[in-house]
Amino acid sequence: MSLDFKDDESGNPEPEVSFIGFALTDCEVKLAALSVKYLRAVHRTALELAVPNRFGLETGGFWLTNDQIEQLRRLPEYYTPAEADNVAQAIEAYLKAQLREFYSSTAERSGALPDH
């Protein structure tokens, strides 16, 4: 993420946050039975698109940025029309599962979620 401070109409600085990307992690993906068979292709494609060590060796990981996410969302174009919707559902479920850990850990740090 990056921060860009701009003045709002009242003259107060207001941060503008933009999403850059996330590191792929192990996660549990919840999706409809018809889409399950496409999950392996979605994960494999995400790994192929991801940039290894995008933010240096110390940070590590395989990172998907906005550009790679857009490319991943074009994957259904390579399937038959009958399969494309199921592939698209698998992609969105995969992305949601990948980001679930980010959002839950952010909420825990801010005190929005109780510690387990």
Stockholm file with secondary structure:
# STOCKHOLM 1.0

chainA/1-116         MSLDFKDDESGNPEPEVSFIGFALTDCEVKLAALSVKYLRAVHRTALELAVPNRFGLETGGFWLTNDQIEQLRRLPEYYTPAEADNVAQAIEAYLKAQLREFYSSTAERSGALPDH
#=GR chainA/1-116 SS CEEEEEECTTSCEEEEEECCEEECCCCCCCCCHHHHTTHHHHHHHHHHHSEETTTCTTTCSEEEEHHHHHHHTTGGGGSCHHHHHHHHHHHHHHHHHHHHHHHHHHHHHHTSSCCC
#=GC SS_cons         CEEEEEECTTSCEEEEEECCEEECCCCCCCCCHHHHTTHHHHHHHHHHHSEETTTCTTTCSEEEEHHHHHHHTTGGGGSCHHHHHHHHHHHHHHHHHHHHHHHHHHHHHHTSSCCC
//
